[in-house]
Amino acid sequence: MMESAFNGAVFLLLGLQLPSIVGGTLHAAGAHWWLPAGLAVAISVGLPGLRWIWFSLVVRGSLQRAHQRGRMPGQPSPALTLVAAHHGADAPRGGGARRAMTSSSFTCGNAR
C-alpha cells in the first residue's frame, strides 16, 4: 500500500514539473528545437526496441532450450516473444512477462 502511494506521489511530482522541464529545454534550444525533440523520440523508440532485441535473443533462447528438453510442448512463436516483451514492460516488477509466457493462447506456436 505504501509502495503505491509513493509511486503515485513520484509520478504526480514528475507530472507537475514536466511542463517547465520541456518548456525550458525547448526555449534553451532556440532554433534547434528539433534536436531535443528528436532525442526524446529516439529514446522512446530505442528503449522498447532494445527490450525486444534482448527478449528475442535471451528469453526466446531459454524457451527454445526448454522445448528441446521437453519442458515445452511446442516451439516458442514470434507472437509469444512480442506479447511477453511488451507485457513485461507494463507490469509491475516484471511479472507480466512470466504470465504472458505461460498463457495458454501463446505458449505453443506449432502445437495442435
VOKOL-144695 format. One record per residue: residue number from 1; chain; x, y, z of N, C-alpha, C in turn. Coordinates in nm, 3 decimals, always signed. Example, Ala and Ser with C-alpha at 12.3 -4.5 7.8 and 13.67 -1.06 7.14 Angstrom:
REM VOKOL-144695
<num: 1&cadena: A&nx: +1.319&ny: -0.569&nz: +0.780&cax: +1.230&cay: -0.450&caz: +0.780&cx: +1.320&cy: -0.330&cz: +0.780>
<num: 2&cadena: A&nx: +1.285&ny: -0.225&nz: +0.708&cax: +1.367&cay: -0.106&caz: +0.714&cx: +1.290&cy: +0.003&cz: +0.787>
//
This chain:
REM VOKOL-144695
<num: 1&cadena: A&nx: +0.082&ny: -0.119&nz: +0.000&cax: +0.000&cay: +0.000&caz: +0.000&cx: +0.087&cy: +0.126&cz: +0.000>
<num: 2&cadena: A&nx: +0.190&ny: +0.126&nz: +0.084&cax: +0.279&cay: +0.242&caz: +0.089&cx: +0.355&cy: +0.258&cz: -0.043>
<num: 3&cadena: A&nx: +0.389&ny: +0.145&nz: -0.103&cax: +0.461&cay: +0.150&caz: -0.230&cx: +0.377&cy: +0.219&cz: -0.338>
<num: 4&cadena: A&nx: +0.249&ny: +0.187&nz: -0.341&cax: +0.160&cay: +0.251&caz: -0.438&cx: +0.145&cy: +0.399&cz: -0.413>
<num: 5&cadena: A&nx: +0.138&ny: +0.438&nz: -0.286&cax: +0.126&cay: +0.581&caz: -0.253&cx: +0.252&cy: +0.656&cz: -0.295>
<num: 6&cadena: A&nx: +0.370&ny: +0.600&nz: -0.266&cax: +0.494&cay: +0.666&caz: -0.306&cx: +0.509&cy: +0.670&cz: -0.458>
<num: 7&cadena: A&nx: +0.470&ny: +0.563&nz: -0.524&cax: +0.476&cay: +0.559&caz: -0.670&cx: +0.386&cy: +0.668&cz: -0.729>
<num: 8&cadena: A&nx: +0.267&ny: +0.682&nz: -0.676&cax: +0.176&cay: +0.787&caz: -0.722&cx: +0.231&cy: +0.926&cz: -0.696>
<num: 9&cadena: A&nx: +0.293&ny: +0.945&nz: -0.580&cax: +0.350&cay: +1.076&caz: -0.547&cx: +0.464&cy: +1.112&cz: -0.641>
<num: 10&cadena: A&nx: +0.548&ny: +1.014&nz: -0.674&cax: +0.659&cay: +1.040&caz: -0.765&cx: +0.607&cy: +1.082&cz: -0.902>
<num: 11&cadena: A&nx: +0.507&ny: +1.010&nz: -0.954&cax: +0.455&cay: +1.045&caz: -1.085&cx: +0.378&cy: +1.178&cz: -1.082>
<num: 12&cadena: A&nx: +0.315&ny: +1.209&nz: -0.971&cax: +0.250&cay: +1.338&caz: -0.959&cx: +0.352&cy: +1.451&cz: -0.963>
<num: 13&cadena: A&nx: +0.462&ny: +1.436&nz: -0.889&cax: +0.566&cay: +1.538&caz: -0.890&cx: +0.631&cy: +1.552&cz: -1.028>
<num: 14&cadena: A&nx: +0.654&ny: +1.439&nz: -1.094&cax: +0.710&cay: +1.445&caz: -1.229&cx: +0.614&cy: +1.516&cz: -1.325>
<num: 15&cadena: A&nx: +0.487&ny: +1.485&nz: -1.313&cax: +0.388&cay: +1.548&caz: -1.399&cx: +0.376&cy: +1.697&cz: -1.377>
<num: 16&cadena: A&nx: +0.393&ny: +1.740&nz: -1.251&cax: +0.386&cay: +1.883&caz: -1.222&cx: +0.508&cy: +1.957&cz: -1.275>
<num: 17&cadena: A&nx: +0.622&ny: +1.892&nz: -1.279&cax: +0.745&cay: +1.956&caz: -1.326&cx: +0.766&cy: +1.944&cz: -1.476>
<num: 18&cadena: A&nx: +0.699&ny: +1.852&nz: -1.540&cax: +0.722&cay: +1.824&caz: -1.682&cx: +0.703&cy: +1.947&cz: -1.772>
<num: 19&cadena: A&nx: +0.596&ny: +2.027&nz: -1.756&cax: +0.582&cay: +2.143&caz: -1.845&cx: +0.699&cy: +2.240&cz: -1.837>
<num: 20&cadena: A&nx: +0.751&ny: +2.265&nz: -1.718&cax: +0.864&cay: +2.358&caz: -1.707&cx: +0.992&cy: +2.296&cz: -1.761>
<num: 21&cadena: A&nx: +1.008&ny: +2.165&nz: -1.746&cax: +1.128&cay: +2.099&caz: -1.799&cx: +1.127&cy: +2.105&cz: -1.951>
<num: 22&cadena: A&nx: +1.015&ny: +2.069&nz: -2.011&cax: +1.005&cay: +2.070&caz: -2.157&cx: +1.015&cy: +2.212&cz: -2.211>
<num: 23&cadena: A&nx: +0.942&ny: +2.305&nz: -2.148&cax: +0.945&cay: +2.444&caz: -2.194&cx: +1.084&cy: +2.505&cz: -2.184>
<num: 24&cadena: A&nx: +1.153&ny: +2.480&nz: -2.072&cax: +1.288&cay: +2.532&caz: -2.054&cx: +1.387&cy: +2.474&cz: -2.154>
<num: 25&cadena: A&nx: +1.373&ny: +2.346&nz: -2.179&cax: +1.463&cay: +2.280&caz: -2.275&cx: +1.442&cy: +2.333&cz: -2.416>
<num: 26&cadena: A&nx: +1.316&ny: +2.344&nz: -2.457&cax: +1.289&cay: +2.395&caz: -2.592&cx: +1.328&cy: +2.543&cz: -2.605>
<num: 27&cadena: A&nx: +1.309&ny: +2.620&nz: -2.500&cax: +1.348&cay: +2.762&caz: -2.504&cx: +1.500&cy: +2.775&cz: -2.513>
<num: 28&cadena: A&nx: +1.573&ny: +2.692&nz: -2.438&cax: +1.719&cay: +2.696&caz: -2.442&cx: +1.773&cy: +2.648&cz: -2.577>
<num: 29&cadena: A&nx: +1.701&ny: +2.557&nz: -2.642&cax: +1.747&cay: +2.506&caz: -2.771&cx: +1.730&cy: +2.610&cz: -2.882>
<num: 30&cadena: A&nx: +1.634&ny: +2.700&nz: -2.865&cax: +1.613&cay: +2.807&caz: -2.963&cx: +1.571&cy: +2.753&cz: -3.098>
<num: 31&cadena: A&nx: +1.647&ny: +2.789&nz: -3.202&cax: +1.613&cay: +2.748&caz: -3.339&cx: +1.637&cy: +2.599&cz: -3.361>
<num: 32&cadena: A&nx: +1.715&ny: +2.539&nz: -3.274&cax: +1.743&cay: +2.394&caz: -3.287&cx: +1.651&cy: +2.313&cz: -3.196>
<num: 33&cadena: A&nx: +1.523&ny: +2.351&nz: -3.189&cax: +1.426&cay: +2.282&caz: -3.105&cx: +1.410&cy: +2.136&cz: -3.144>
<num: 34&cadena: A&nx: +1.437&ny: +2.106&nz: -3.269&cax: +1.418&cay: +1.970&caz: -3.321&cx: +1.519&cy: +1.873&cz: -3.261>
<num: 35&cadena: A&nx: +1.633&ny: +1.921&nz: -3.213&cax: +1.735&cay: +1.832&caz: -3.157&cx: +1.688&cy: +1.765&cz: -3.028>
<num: 36&cadena: A&nx: +1.641&ny: +1.838&nz: -2.925&cax: +1.591&cay: +1.767&caz: -2.807&cx: +1.465&cy: +1.685&cz: -2.835>
<num: 37&cadena: A&nx: +1.380&ny: +1.735&nz: -2.927&cax: +1.260&cay: +1.659&caz: -2.962&cx: +1.299&cy: +1.528&cz: -3.031>
<num: 38&cadena: A&nx: +1.397&ny: +1.536&nz: -3.120&cax: +1.444&cay: +1.414&caz: -3.188&cx: +1.509&cy: +1.315&cz: -3.093>
<num: 39&cadena: A&nx: +1.584&ny: +1.367&nz: -2.996&cax: +1.645&cay: +1.278&caz: -2.897&cx: +1.538&cy: +1.208&cz: -2.812>
<num: 40&cadena: A&nx: +1.433&ny: +1.282&nz: -2.776&cax: +1.325&cay: +1.222&caz: -2.698&cx: +1.255&cy: +1.111&cz: -2.778>
<num: 41&cadena: A&nx: +1.233&ny: +1.136&nz: -2.906&cax: +1.170&cay: +1.034&caz: -2.991&cx: +1.263&cy: +0.914&cz: -3.006>
<num: 42&cadena: A&nx: +1.392&ny: +0.939&nz: -3.026&cax: +1.488&cay: +0.828&caz: -3.042&cx: +1.494&cy: +0.742&cz: -2.916>
<num: 43&cadena: A&nx: +1.493&ny: +0.805&nz: -2.800&cax: +1.496&cay: +0.728&caz: -2.675&cx: +1.365&cy: +0.651&cz: -2.658>
<num: 44&cadena: A&nx: +1.253&ny: +0.715&nz: -2.690&cax: +1.122&cay: +0.649&caz: -2.675&cx: +1.107&cy: +0.529&cz: -2.768>
<num: 45&cadena: A&nx: +1.169&ny: +0.534&nz: -2.884&cax: +1.164&cay: +0.421&caz: -2.977&cx: +1.275&cy: +0.321&cz: -2.948>
<num: 46&cadena: A&nx: +1.390&ny: +0.372&nz: -2.908&cax: +1.507&cay: +0.286&caz: -2.888&cx: +1.495&cy: +0.192&cz: -2.769>
<num: 47&cadena: A&nx: +1.443&ny: +0.240&nz: -2.657&cax: +1.435&cay: +0.154&caz: -2.539&cx: +1.344&cy: +0.033&cz: -2.559>
<num: 48&cadena: A&nx: +1.221&ny: +0.050&nz: -2.610&cax: +1.141&cay: -0.070&caz: -2.637&cx: +1.205&cy: -0.159&cz: -2.744>
<num: 49&cadena: A&nx: +1.274&ny: -0.098&nz: -2.839&cax: +1.344&cay: -0.179&caz: -2.941&cx: +1.454&cy: -0.263&cz: -2.880>
<num: 50&cadena: A&nx: +1.533&ny: -0.203&nz: -2.790&cax: +1.638&cay: -0.279&caz: -2.721&cx: +1.577&cy: -0.388&cz: -2.634>
<num: 51&cadena: A&nx: +1.466&ny: -0.361&nz: -2.568&cax: +1.400&cay: -0.463&caz: -2.486&cx: +1.354&cy: -0.579&cz: -2.573>
<num: 52&cadena: A&nx: +1.299&ny: -0.548&nz: -2.690&cax: +1.253&cay: -0.654&caz: -2.779&cx: +1.371&cy: -0.738&cz: -2.827>
<num: 53&cadena: A&nx: +1.483&ny: -0.674&nz: -2.861&cax: +1.602&cay: -0.748&caz: -2.905&cx: +1.652&cy: -0.838&cz: -2.793>
<num: 54&cadena: A&nx: +1.662&ny: -0.783&nz: -2.671&cax: +1.706&cay: -0.864&caz: -2.557&cx: +1.612&cy: -0.982&cz: -2.537>
<num: 55&cadena: A&nx: +1.483&ny: -0.953&nz: -2.540&cax: +1.385&cay: -1.059&caz: -2.516&cx: +1.393&cy: -1.165&cz: -2.626>
<num: 56&cadena: A&nx: +1.410&ny: -1.120&nz: -2.749&cax: +1.419&cay: -1.216&caz: -2.861&cx: +1.540&cy: -1.307&cz: -2.847>
<num: 57&cadena: A&nx: +1.654&ny: -1.251&nz: -2.810&cax: +1.776&cay: -1.330&caz: -2.801&cx: +1.781&cy: -1.417&cz: -2.676>
<num: 58&cadena: A&nx: +1.763&ny: -1.357&nz: -2.561&cax: +1.785&cay: -1.427&caz: -2.435&cx: +1.666&cy: -1.516&cz: -2.397>
<num: 59&cadena: A&nx: +1.549&ny: -1.457&nz: -2.389&cax: +1.434&cay: -1.534&caz: -2.340&cx: +1.387&cy: -1.634&cz: -2.444>
<num: 60&cadena: A&nx: +1.386&ny: -1.595&nz: -2.569&cax: +1.346&cay: -1.691&caz: -2.673&cx: +1.444&cy: -1.808&cz: -2.677>
<num: 61&cadena: A&nx: +1.574&ny: -1.782&nz: -2.653&cax: +1.672&cay: -1.890&caz: -2.645&cx: +1.642&cy: -1.983&cz: -2.529>
<num: 62&cadena: A&nx: +1.603&ny: -1.927&nz: -2.415&cax: +1.567&cay: -2.010&caz: -2.300&cx: +1.444&cy: -2.094&cz: -2.330>
<num: 63&cadena: A&nx: +1.345&ny: -2.034&nz: -2.396&cax: +1.225&cay: -2.109&caz: -2.432&cx: +1.257&cy: -2.219&cz: -2.533>
<num: 64&cadena: A&nx: +1.348&ny: -2.190&nz: -2.625&cax: +1.389&cay: -2.290&caz: -2.723&cx: +1.458&cy: -2.408&cz: -2.654>
<num: 65&cadena: A&nx: +1.546&ny: -2.379&nz: -2.557&cax: +1.611&cay: -2.487&caz: -2.481&cx: +1.509&cy: -2.568&cz: -2.402>
<num: 66&cadena: A&nx: +1.408&ny: -2.501&nz: -2.344&cax: +1.303&cay: -2.573&caz: -2.271&cx: +1.226&cy: -2.664&cz: -2.366>
<num: 67&cadena: A&nx: +1.203&ny: -2.618&nz: -2.488&cax: +1.135&cay: -2.701&caz: -2.587&cx: +1.220&cy: -2.823&cz: -2.623>
<num: 68&cadena: A&nx: +1.350&ny: -2.803&nz: -2.641&cax: +1.438&cay: -2.914&caz: -2.677&cx: +1.449&cy: -3.015&cz: -2.564>
<num: 69&cadena: A&nx: +1.438&ny: -2.971&nz: -2.440&cax: +1.445&cay: -3.062&caz: -2.325&cx: +1.311&cy: -3.126&cz: -2.292>
<num: 70&cadena: A&nx: +1.207&ny: -3.089&nz: -2.365&cax: +1.076&cay: -3.150&caz: -2.345&cx: +0.991&cy: -3.082&cz: -2.240>
<num: 71&cadena: A&nx: +1.029&ny: -2.967&nz: -2.193&cax: +0.952&cay: -2.896&caz: -2.091&cx: +0.844&cy: -2.806&cz: -2.151>
<num: 72&cadena: A&nx: +0.853&ny: -2.785&nz: -2.281&cax: +0.756&cay: -2.701&caz: -2.350&cx: +0.709&cy: -2.778&cz: -2.472>
<num: 73&cadena: A&nx: +0.577&ny: -2.800&nz: -2.487&cax: +0.528&cay: -2.887&caz: -2.594&cx: +0.553&cy: -2.836&cz: -2.736>
<num: 74&cadena: A&nx: +0.551&ny: -2.706&nz: -2.757&cax: +0.572&cay: -2.653&caz: -2.892&cx: +0.683&cy: -2.550&cz: -2.891>
<num: 75&cadena: A&nx: +0.732&ny: -2.519&nz: -3.010&cax: +0.836&cay: -2.417&caz: -3.019&cx: +0.776&cy: -2.280&cz: -2.989>
<num: 76&cadena: A&nx: +0.853&ny: -2.190&nz: -2.928&cax: +0.801&cay: -2.057&caz: -2.899&cx: +0.773&cy: -1.979&cz: -3.028>
<num: 77&cadena: A&nx: +0.659&ny: -1.917&nz: -3.033&cax: +0.622&cay: -1.842&caz: -3.154&cx: +0.670&cy: -1.698&cz: -3.145>
<num: 78&cadena: A&nx: +0.680&ny: -1.630&nz: -3.259&cax: +0.714&cay: -1.487&caz: -3.256&cx: +0.609&cy: -1.405&cz: -3.180>
<num: 79&cadena: A&nx: +0.483&ny: -1.449&nz: -3.185&cax: +0.378&cay: -1.378&caz: -3.112&cx: +0.403&cy: -1.386&cz: -2.961>
<num: 80&cadena: A&nx: +0.451&ny: -1.500&nz: -2.914&cax: +0.484&cay: -1.515&caz: -2.772&cx: +0.593&cy: -1.416&cz: -2.733>
<num: 81&cadena: A&nx: +0.696&ny: -1.405&nz: -2.814&cax: +0.806&cay: -1.314&caz: -2.785&cx: +0.758&cy: -1.169&cz: -2.782>
<num: 82&cadena: A&nx: +0.678&ny: -1.131&nz: -2.880&cax: +0.630&cay: -0.994&caz: -2.889&cx: +0.539&cy: -0.959&cz: -2.772>
<num: 83&cadena: A&nx: +0.443&ny: -1.046&nz: -2.741&cax: +0.350&cay: -1.019&caz: -2.633&cx: +0.422&cy: -1.018&cz: -2.498>
<num: 84&cadena: A&nx: +0.510&ny: -1.113&nz: -2.476&cax: +0.580&cay: -1.120&caz: -2.348&cx: +0.674&cy: -1.000&cz: -2.330>
<num: 85&cadena: A&nx: +0.739&ny: -0.956&nz: -2.436&cax: +0.829&cay: -0.841&caz: -2.426&cx: +0.751&cy: -0.714&cz: -2.396>
<num: 86&cadena: A&nx: +0.639&ny: -0.695&nz: -2.462&cax: +0.558&cay: -0.575&caz: -2.439&cx: +0.487&cy: -0.582&cz: -2.305>
<num: 87&cadena: A&nx: +0.432&ny: -0.696&nz: -2.271&cax: +0.354&cay: -0.711&caz: -2.149&cx: +0.442&cy: -0.695&cz: -2.026>
<num: 88&cadena: A&nx: +0.564&ny: -0.743&nz: -2.034&cax: +0.655&cay: -0.732&caz: -1.920&cx: +0.694&cy: -0.589&cz: -1.893>
<num: 89&cadena: A&nx: +0.693&ny: -0.505&nz: -1.994&cax: +0.729&cay: -0.364&caz: -1.975&cx: +0.621&cy: -0.289&cz: -1.900>
<num: 90&cadena: A&nx: +0.497&ny: -0.334&nz: -1.911&cax: +0.386&cay: -0.263&caz: -1.847&cx: +0.355&cy: -0.315&cz: -1.708>
<num: 91&cadena: A&nx: +0.404&ny: -0.433&nz: -1.675&cax: +0.366&cay: -0.495&caz: -1.548&cx: +0.460&cy: -0.452&cz: -1.436>
<num: 92&cadena: A&nx: +0.407&ny: -0.435&nz: -1.315&cax: +0.495&cay: -0.403&caz: -1.203&cx: +0.585&cy: -0.521&cz: -1.170>
<num: 93&cadena: A&nx: +0.709&ny: -0.493&nz: -1.138&cax: +0.810&cay: -0.592&caz: -1.101&cx: +0.834&cy: -0.697&cz: -1.209>
<num: 94&cadena: A&nx: +0.798&ny: -0.670&nz: -1.334&cax: +0.831&cay: -0.759&caz: -1.444&cx: +0.757&cy: -0.892&cz: -1.445>
<num: 95&cadena: A&nx: +0.655&ny: -0.909&nz: -1.364&cax: +0.584&cay: -1.036&caz: -1.357&cx: +0.498&cy: -1.063&cz: -1.479>
<num: 96&cadena: A&nx: +0.471&ny: -0.959&nz: -1.557&cax: +0.383&cay: -0.978&caz: -1.672&cx: +0.441&cy: -1.067&cz: -1.778>
<num: 97&cadena: A&nx: +0.573&ny: -1.062&nz: -1.797&cax: +0.634&cay: -1.146&caz: -1.899&cx: +0.618&cy: -1.293&cz: -1.862>
<num: 98&cadena: A&nx: +0.630&ny: -1.323&nz: -1.734&cax: +0.614&cay: -1.461&caz: -1.690&cx: +0.471&cy: -1.509&cz: -1.714>
<num: 99&cadena: A&nx: +0.373&ny: -1.422&nz: -1.685&cax: +0.234&cay: -1.459&caz: -1.707&cx: +0.205&cy: -1.476&cz: -1.856>
<num: 100&cadena: A&nx: +0.263&ny: -1.390&nz: -1.940&cax: +0.239&cay: -1.399&caz: -2.084&cx: +0.300&cy: -1.526&cz: -2.140>
<num: 101&cadena: A&nx: +0.415&ny: -1.570&nz: -2.086&cax: +0.480&cay: -1.690&caz: -2.137&cx: +0.403&cy: -1.815&cz: -2.101>
<num: 102&cadena: A&nx: +0.324&ny: -1.810&nz: -1.994&cax: +0.252&cay: -1.929&caz: -1.952&cx: +0.105&cy: -1.926&cz: -1.992>
<num: 103&cadena: A&nx: +0.061&ny: -1.821&nz: -2.062&cax: -0.079&cay: -1.817&caz: -2.102&cx: -0.104&cy: -1.921&cz: -2.210>
<num: 104&cadena: A&nx: -0.221&ny: -1.981&nz: -2.207&cax: -0.250&cay: -2.093&caz: -2.296&cx: -0.256&cy: -2.054&cz: -2.442>
<num: 105&cadena: A&nx: -0.289&ny: -1.929&nz: -2.474&cax: -0.304&cay: -1.892&caz: -2.614&cx: -0.171&cy: -1.864&cz: -2.683>
<num: 106&cadena: A&nx: -0.062&ny: -1.848&nz: -2.607&cax: +0.063&cay: -1.812&caz: -2.670&cx: +0.177&cy: -1.910&cz: -2.640>
<num: 107&cadena: A&nx: +0.156&ny: -2.013&nz: -2.560&cax: +0.269&cay: -2.097&caz: -2.521&cx: +0.320&cy: -2.185&cz: -2.634>
<num: 108&cadena: A&nx: +0.236&ny: -2.234&nz: -2.717&cax: +0.280&cay: -2.330&caz: -2.818&cx: +0.255&cy: -2.274&cz: -2.957>
<num: 109&cadena: A&nx: +0.361&ny: -2.235&nz: -3.023&cax: +0.345&cay: -2.178&caz: -3.156&cx: +0.300&cy: -2.278&cz: -3.260>
<num: 110&cadena: A&nx: +0.352&ny: -2.402&nz: -3.254&cax: +0.320&cay: -2.502&caz: -3.356&cx: +0.243&cy: -2.619&cz: -3.300>
<num: 111&cadena: A&nx: +0.211&ny: -2.620&nz: -3.173&cax: +0.140&cay: -2.734&caz: -3.114&cx: -0.005&cy: -2.731&cz: -3.157>
<num: 112&cadena: A&nx: -0.061&ny: -2.850&nz: -3.172&cax: -0.203&cay: -2.861&caz: -3.208&cx: -0.277&cy: -2.942&cz: -3.106>
//
